[in-house]
Structure formats: structure tokens, C-alpha cells
Amino acid sequence: MIFAKSKPAVLDKNEERRVYALNALGDKTRYKIFKILLGKRELCVSEIAESLNISVPAVSQHFKTFELTGIVERKRIGQKICYQLKNDDKLVQKLIGLTK
């Protein structure tokens, strides 16, 4: 039996973003951070580090992953860096639905 050649599957930008976001939430610590941010206006890195009992630099690295996927907004308040979920983003809404 001869099979016709098919084109390789190609993901559009939204699908690629979805894959990156799901990969980001595949890490236990990032998943916990995401859950902490649910329903919060904004939280600073130091607050999240304290609640998870991990270092501030570790939390900052996790947020770098979130920033690359575009699911959080960053805000500087003096010396502190704070984040909140982009609740108006369709992907974030879908991710919230998956975590409930």
C-alpha cells in the first residue's frame, strides 16, 4: 500500500503559545505560583517567595518563563517587582478554567 505524502503539521502562533503556556504550568512550582495569582490583583516576587518558602531569584526565574508566554503583567513598585495574571487574555482564561 502506498501512502500519499502529507505536509508536516504546523502550529500557528496561538497554538505555539498554548504549548509554551502548558509547558510552563507543567512545572510544580510555576503551577503553584499560577494558583497563588488567581484572584489576586498583584503580588510581588518577595511575597510569593515567602509563601512558597523558596528564594526570590528562583521566583524571578519562574516569572521569566511566564513573561515569555505572555500570561502575566509586570509592574515595578519602587525596588519591588510585582506580577498579575493577564485576566483579559483568552489563553489565561482557558488556563484558569483548567485549574479549577
MARTI-72701 format. One record per atom (N, C-alpha, C): atom name; residue number from 1; x negated, z, y negated; residue in three letters; chain. Coordinates in steps of 0.02 Angstrom, whole numbers, plus 32768, in hexadecimal, padded with zeros to 4 digits. Each point is the difference from the previous one (the first is absolute). Example, Ala and Ser with C-alpha at 12.3 -4.5 7.8 and 13.67 -1.06 7.14 Angstrom:
<N,1,<7D6C,8186,811C>,ala,A>
<CA,1,<802D,8000,7FC5>,ala,A>
<C,1,<7FD3,8000,7FC4>,ala,A>
<N,2,<8012,7FDC,7FCB>,ser,A>
<CA,2,<7FD6,8003,7FC5>,ser,A>
<C,2,<8027,8025,7FC9>,ser,A>
***
This chain:
<N,1,<7FD6,8000,803A>,met,A>
<CA,1,<802A,8000,7FC6>,met,A>
<C,1,<7FD3,8000,7FC2>,met,A>
<N,2,<8010,7FD7,7FD1>,ile,A>
<CA,2,<7FDA,7FFA,7FC2>,ile,A>
<C,2,<8028,8020,7FC8>,ile,A>
<N,3,<7FDF,802B,7FDB>,phe,A>
<CA,3,<8020,8021,7FC7>,phe,A>
<C,3,<7FEA,7FDE,7FC0>,phe,A>
<N,4,<802F,7FF9,7FD2>,ala,A>
<CA,4,<7FF0,7FE4,7FBF>,ala,A>
<C,4,<7FD8,8033,7FD8>,ala,A>
<N,5,<7FD0,7FE8,7FDB>,lys,A>
<CA,5,<7FDA,802E,7FD6>,lys,A>
<C,5,<802D,801B,7FCA>,lys,A>
<N,6,<7FFB,8041,7FF5>,ser,A>
<CA,6,<8027,801F,7FCB>,ser,A>
<C,6,<7FD0,8017,7FC9>,ser,A>
<N,7,<801B,8006,7FC6>,lys,A>
<CA,7,<7FD8,8019,7FC8>,lys,A>
<C,7,<7FF5,804B,8008>,lys,A>
<N,8,<7FC6,8017,7FED>,pro,A>
<CA,8,<7FF5,8049,8004>,pro,A>
<C,8,<8030,8024,7FD1>,pro,A>
<N,9,<8015,803B,8016>,ala,A>
<CA,9,<802D,8028,7FD7>,ala,A>
<C,9,<7FDD,8015,7FC0>,ala,A>
<N,10,<8020,7FF5,7FC9>,val,A>
<CA,10,<7FE4,8012,7FBE>,val,A>
<C,10,<802F,8031,7FDF>,val,A>
<N,11,<7FE3,8034,7FE5>,leu,A>
<CA,11,<8028,8033,7FDD>,leu,A>
<C,11,<8002,7FF0,7FB5>,leu,A>
<N,12,<803B,8009,7FE3>,asp,A>
<CA,12,<8002,7FF8,7FB7>,asp,A>
<C,12,<7FE7,8041,7FE0>,asp,A>
<N,13,<7FFA,8000,7FBE>,lys,A>
<CA,13,<7FE4,803A,7FDD>,lys,A>
<C,13,<8028,8040,800B>,lys,A>
<N,14,<8042,7FFB,8002>,asn,A>
<CA,14,<802A,803B,800C>,asn,A>
<C,14,<7FF4,801C,8046>,asn,A>
<N,15,<7FFA,7FD4,8031>,glu,A>
<CA,15,<7FF3,8016,8045>,glu,A>
<C,15,<7FBB,8020,8006>,glu,A>
<N,16,<7FCF,7FE3,7FDF>,glu,A>
<CA,16,<7FBD,801E,8001>,glu,A>
<C,16,<8000,8045,7FE0>,glu,A>
<N,17,<8023,8007,7FC9>,arg,A>
<CA,17,<8005,8040,7FDE>,arg,A>
<C,17,<8022,8034,802E>,arg,A>
<N,18,<8034,7FE9,8023>,arg,A>
<CA,18,<8024,802C,802E>,arg,A>
<C,18,<7FD0,8018,8037>,arg,A>
<N,19,<7FD8,7FD3,801B>,val,A>
<CA,19,<7FD0,8013,8034>,val,A>
<C,19,<7FCF,8033,7FE5>,val,A>
<N,20,<7FE4,7FF5,7FC5>,tyr,A>
<CA,20,<7FD1,8030,7FE2>,tyr,A>
<C,20,<8020,8044,7FF5>,tyr,A>
<N,21,<803E,8000,7FE8>,ala,A>
<CA,21,<8023,803F,7FF4>,ala,A>
<C,21,<800D,8026,8041>,ala,A>
<N,22,<8014,7FDC,8034>,leu,A>
<CA,22,<800C,8021,8040>,leu,A>
<C,22,<7FBF,801A,801D>,leu,A>
<N,23,<7FCA,7FDA,7FF8>,asn,A>
<CA,23,<7FBE,8019,8016>,asn,A>
<C,23,<7FED,803F,7FDA>,asn,A>
<N,24,<800D,8001,7FBF>,ala,A>
<CA,24,<7FF0,803B,7FD8>,ala,A>
<C,24,<8026,803D,8019>,ala,A>
<N,25,<803F,7FF7,8010>,leu,A>
<CA,25,<8028,8039,8018>,leu,A>
<C,25,<7FF2,8011,8049>,leu,A>
<N,26,<7FD8,7FD7,8022>,gly,A>
<CA,26,<7FED,800E,8044>,gly,A>
<C,26,<7FCD,8039,8006>,gly,A>
<N,27,<7FE3,8012,7FC8>,asp,A>
<CA,27,<7FD2,8039,7FFE>,asp,A>
<C,27,<8028,8040,7FF4>,asp,A>
<N,28,<7FF5,8034,8028>,lys,A>
<CA,28,<8028,803D,7FFA>,lys,A>
<C,28,<7FFD,801F,7FBB>,lys,A>
<N,29,<7FC4,8003,7FE3>,thr,A>
<CA,29,<7FF9,8020,7FBF>,thr,A>
<C,29,<8025,7FD7,7FCB>,thr,A>
<N,30,<7FF9,7FBE,8000>,arg,A>
<CA,30,<8024,7FD7,7FCF>,arg,A>
<C,30,<804B,8005,8009>,arg,A>
<N,31,<8015,8004,803F>,tyr,A>
<CA,31,<8048,8009,800D>,tyr,A>
<C,31,<8018,8042,7FE1>,tyr,A>
<N,32,<7FD9,8035,8009>,lys,A>
<CA,32,<8012,8041,7FE3>,lys,A>
<C,32,<8003,7FFB,7FB4>,lys,A>
<N,33,<7FCF,7FDF,7FE2>,ile,A>
<CA,33,<7FFF,7FF8,7FB7>,ile,A>
<C,33,<803E,7FDA,7FEA>,ile,A>
<N,34,<8011,7FCB,8023>,phe,A>
<CA,34,<803C,7FD9,7FEF>,phe,A>
<C,34,<803E,802C,8002>,phe,A>
<N,35,<8005,8029,8035>,lys,A>
<CA,35,<803A,802D,8006>,lys,A>
<C,35,<8002,8034,7FC8>,lys,A>
<N,36,<7FC5,8019,7FEC>,ile,A>
<CA,36,<7FFD,8030,7FC9>,ile,A>
<C,36,<8018,7FE0,7FBF>,ile,A>
<N,37,<7FEF,7FC1,7FF6>,leu,A>
<CA,37,<8013,7FDD,7FC2>,leu,A>
<C,37,<804B,7FF0,7FFD>,leu,A>
<N,38,<8021,7FFE,8039>,leu,A>
<CA,38,<8048,7FF1,8001>,leu,A>
<C,38,<8026,8033,7FD5>,leu,A>
<N,39,<8027,7FE8,7FD3>,gly,A>
<CA,39,<8029,802C,7FD7>,gly,A>
<C,39,<7FDA,8024,7FC9>,gly,A>
<N,40,<7FC0,7FF4,7FFA>,lys,A>
<CA,40,<7FD8,8020,7FCB>,lys,A>
<C,40,<7FF7,7FCF,7FC7>,lys,A>
<N,41,<8002,8019,7FC5>,arg,A>
<CA,41,<7FF4,7FD5,7FC6>,arg,A>
<C,41,<7FB9,7FE6,8001>,arg,A>
<N,42,<7FD1,802E,8004>,glu,A>
<CA,42,<7FB9,7FEE,8007>,glu,A>
<C,42,<7FDA,803E,8016>,glu,A>
<N,43,<7FCA,7FF5,8022>,leu,A>
<CA,43,<7FD5,8037,8016>,leu,A>
<C,43,<7FB8,7FED,7FF3>,leu,A>
<N,44,<7FD9,8031,7FEE>,cys,A>
<CA,44,<7FB9,7FF5,7FF4>,cys,A>
<C,44,<7FD9,8006,8042>,cys,A>
<N,45,<7FC8,7FDE,8002>,val,A>
<CA,45,<7FD7,7FFF,803C>,val,A>
<C,45,<7FEE,8047,8016>,val,A>
<N,46,<7FEF,802A,7FD0>,ser,A>
<CA,46,<7FED,8045,8012>,ser,A>
<C,46,<803A,8027,8020>,ser,A>
<N,47,<803D,7FF3,7FEA>,glu,A>
<CA,47,<803B,8021,801D>,glu,A>
<C,47,<800A,7FEB,8048>,glu,A>
<N,48,<7FF8,7FC0,800C>,ile,A>
<CA,48,<8008,7FE6,8044>,ile,A>
<C,48,<7FC8,801A,802D>,ile,A>
<N,49,<7FC2,8000,7FE6>,ala,A>
<CA,49,<7FC7,801A,8027>,ala,A>
<C,49,<800C,8048,8014>,ala,A>
<N,50,<801A,8027,7FD1>,glu,A>
<CA,50,<800E,8046,800F>,glu,A>
<C,50,<8036,8008,8035>,glu,A>
<N,51,<8036,7FD9,7FFA>,ser,A>
<CA,51,<8037,8007,8030>,ser,A>
<C,51,<7FED,7FE9,8046>,ser,A>
<N,52,<7FD1,7FD1,8005>,leu,A>
<CA,52,<7FEA,7FE8,8042>,leu,A>
<C,52,<7FC0,8022,8018>,leu,A>
<N,53,<7FE3,8029,7FD5>,asn,A>
<CA,53,<7FC1,8023,8010>,asn,A>
<C,53,<7FC8,7FCF,8011>,asn,A>
<N,54,<7FFA,7FCC,7FD6>,ile,A>
<CA,54,<7FC9,7FD0,8006>,ile,A>
<C,54,<7FE0,7FF7,7FBB>,ile,A>
<N,55,<7FC8,7FDF,7FFE>,ser,A>
<CA,55,<7FDB,7FFA,7FC1>,ser,A>
<C,55,<8021,7FCE,7FD0>,ser,A>
<N,56,<7FF3,800A,7FC1>,val,A>
<CA,56,<8019,7FD3,7FCC>,val,A>
<C,56,<7FE5,7FB9,800B>,val,A>
<N,57,<7FBE,7FF8,800E>,pro,A>
<CA,57,<7FE7,7FBC,800D>,pro,A>
<C,57,<8022,7FDE,803B>,pro,A>
<N,58,<8011,8026,8034>,ala,A>
<CA,58,<8023,7FE3,8039>,ala,A>
<C,58,<8045,7FE5,7FEB>,ala,A>
<N,59,<8024,8027,7FD9>,val,A>
<CA,59,<8042,7FEB,7FE8>,val,A>
<C,59,<7FF8,7FC2,7FD3>,val,A>
<N,60,<7FCE,8000,7FD6>,ser,A>
<CA,60,<7FF4,7FC6,7FD4>,ser,A>
<C,60,<7FF4,7FC1,8029>,ser,A>
<N,61,<7FDB,8005,8036>,gln,A>
<CA,61,<7FF4,7FC6,802B>,gln,A>
<C,61,<8041,7FE7,8020>,gln,A>
<N,62,<802B,802E,8014>,his,A>
<CA,62,<8041,7FEC,801D>,his,A>
<C,62,<802A,7FDD,7FCB>,his,A>
<N,63,<7FFD,8018,7FC3>,phe,A>
<CA,63,<8027,7FE0,7FCB>,phe,A>
<C,63,<7FE5,7FBB,7FEF>,phe,A>
<N,64,<7FC0,7FF6,8009>,lys,A>
<CA,64,<7FE3,7FBD,7FF5>,lys,A>
<C,64,<8022,7FCE,802E>,lys,A>
<N,65,<800C,8014,803E>,thr,A>
<CA,65,<8024,7FD5,8030>,thr,A>
<C,65,<8047,7FF3,7FE7>,thr,A>
<N,66,<8022,8034,7FE9>,phe,A>
<CA,66,<8044,7FF8,7FE6>,phe,A>
<C,66,<8000,7FD1,7FC3>,phe,A>
<N,67,<7FCF,8008,7FD5>,glu,A>
<CA,67,<7FFC,7FD5,7FC5>,glu,A>
<C,67,<7FF7,7FB7,8013>,glu,A>
<N,68,<7FD7,7FF3,8032>,leu,A>
<CA,68,<7FF4,7FBB,8015>,leu,A>
<C,68,<803F,7FDF,801C>,leu,A>
<N,69,<802C,8028,801D>,thr,A>
<CA,69,<8040,7FE4,8019>,thr,A>
<C,69,<8035,7FFD,7FC9>,thr,A>
<N,70,<7FF2,8021,7FC8>,gly,A>
<CA,70,<802F,7FFE,7FC8>,gly,A>
<C,70,<803E,802B,8008>,gly,A>
<N,71,<7FFA,8036,8026>,ile,A>
<CA,71,<803C,8029,800A>,ile,A>
<C,71,<8001,8040,7FD5>,ile,A>
<N,72,<7FCB,800B,7FDB>,val,A>
<CA,72,<7FFE,803A,7FD3>,val,A>
<C,72,<7FEC,7FEB,7FBA>,val,A>
<N,73,<8011,802B,7FD1>,glu,A>
<CA,73,<7FEB,7FF7,7FBA>,glu,A>
<C,73,<7FD0,8039,7FF0>,glu,A>
<N,74,<7FCD,7FEF,7FDC>,arg,A>
<CA,74,<7FCC,8031,7FED>,arg,A>
<C,74,<8008,8012,7FB7>,arg,A>
<N,75,<7FF6,8040,7FF1>,lys,A>
<CA,75,<8005,8017,7FBB>,lys,A>
<C,75,<7FCA,8034,7FF4>,lys,A>
<N,76,<7FDC,7FF8,7FCA>,arg,A>
<CA,76,<7FCD,8032,7FED>,arg,A>
<C,76,<801F,8031,7FD0>,arg,A>
<N,77,<7FF8,8040,8010>,ile,A>
<CA,77,<8017,8036,7FD4>,ile,A>
<C,77,<7FC3,802C,7FF2>,ile,A>
<N,78,<7FDF,7FF4,7FC8>,gly,A>
<CA,78,<7FC2,8023,7FF1>,gly,A>
<C,78,<7FCB,7FEF,8033>,gly,A>
<N,79,<7FE7,8033,8023>,gln,A>
<CA,79,<7FCD,7FF6,8033>,gln,A>
<C,79,<801F,7FEF,8044>,gln,A>
<N,80,<8041,8009,8007>,lys,A>
<CA,80,<8020,7FF8,8041>,lys,A>
<C,80,<801C,7FB9,8009>,lys,A>
<N,81,<8000,7FEB,803F>,ile,A>
<CA,81,<8020,7FC1,8013>,ile,A>
<C,81,<803D,8012,8029>,ile,A>
<N,82,<803A,7FE6,7FEB>,cys,A>
<CA,82,<803E,800E,8023>,cys,A>
<C,82,<801F,7FBF,8018>,cys,A>
<N,83,<8029,8006,8034>,tyr,A>
<CA,83,<801F,7FC5,801E>,tyr,A>
<C,83,<804A,800D,800C>,tyr,A>
<N,84,<8024,7FC9,8003>,gln,A>
<CA,84,<8045,8002,8016>,gln,A>
<C,84,<800F,7FBF,8024>,gln,A>
<N,85,<8031,8003,802C>,leu,A>
<CA,85,<8015,7FC3,8023>,leu,A>
<C,85,<8022,7FD1,7FCF>,leu,A>
<N,86,<7FF9,7FC0,800B>,lys,A>
<CA,86,<8024,7FCE,7FD9>,lys,A>
<C,86,<8045,7FF9,801F>,lys,A>
<N,87,<802C,802E,7FEE>,asn,A>
<CA,87,<8042,8003,8020>,asn,A>
<C,87,<802B,7FC3,7FF3>,asn,A>
<N,88,<7FF1,7FD9,7FCD>,asp,A>
<CA,88,<8028,7FC4,7FF2>,asp,A>
<C,88,<7FE6,7FC3,8027>,asp,A>
<N,89,<7FCB,8008,8026>,asp,A>
<CA,89,<7FE3,7FCA,8028>,asp,A>
<C,89,<8026,7FFA,8042>,asp,A>
<N,90,<8013,7FC4,8012>,lys,A>
<CA,90,<8027,7FF5,803D>,lys,A>
<C,90,<7FDB,8017,803F>,lys,A>
<N,91,<7FBF,7FF3,8003>,leu,A>
<CA,91,<7FDA,8016,803A>,leu,A>
<C,91,<7FFF,804C,8005>,leu,A>
<N,92,<7FF7,8022,7FC8>,val,A>
<CA,92,<8000,8049,8001>,val,A>
<C,92,<8043,801A,8017>,val,A>
<N,93,<8036,7FE1,7FE9>,gln,A>
<CA,93,<8043,8014,8017>,gln,A>
<C,93,<8007,7FF8,804C>,gln,A>
<N,94,<7FE6,7FC9,801A>,lys,A>
<CA,94,<8003,7FF6,8049>,lys,A>
<C,94,<7FD7,8034,8025>,lys,A>
<N,95,<7FC4,800F,7FE6>,leu,A>
<CA,95,<7FD5,8032,801F>,leu,A>
<C,95,<8021,8045,7FFF>,leu,A>
<N,96,<8021,8010,7FC9>,ile,A>
<CA,96,<8024,8040,7FFA>,ile,A>
<C,96,<8036,8003,8036>,ile,A>
<N,97,<8024,7FC8,8008>,gly,A>
<CA,97,<8034,7FFD,8034>,gly,A>
<C,97,<7FE4,800B,8046>,gly,A>
<N,98,<7FC4,7FE9,800D>,leu,A>
<CA,98,<7FE1,8009,8042>,leu,A>
<C,98,<7FEB,8048,800C>,leu,A>
<N,99,<7FF2,8025,7FCB>,thr,A>
<CA,99,<7FE7,8044,8008>,thr,A>
<C,99,<8036,8035,8002>,thr,A>
<N,100,<803D,7FEB,7FF5>,lys,A>
<CA,100,<8038,8032,8001>,lys,A>
<C,100,<801F,8005,8044>,lys,A>
***
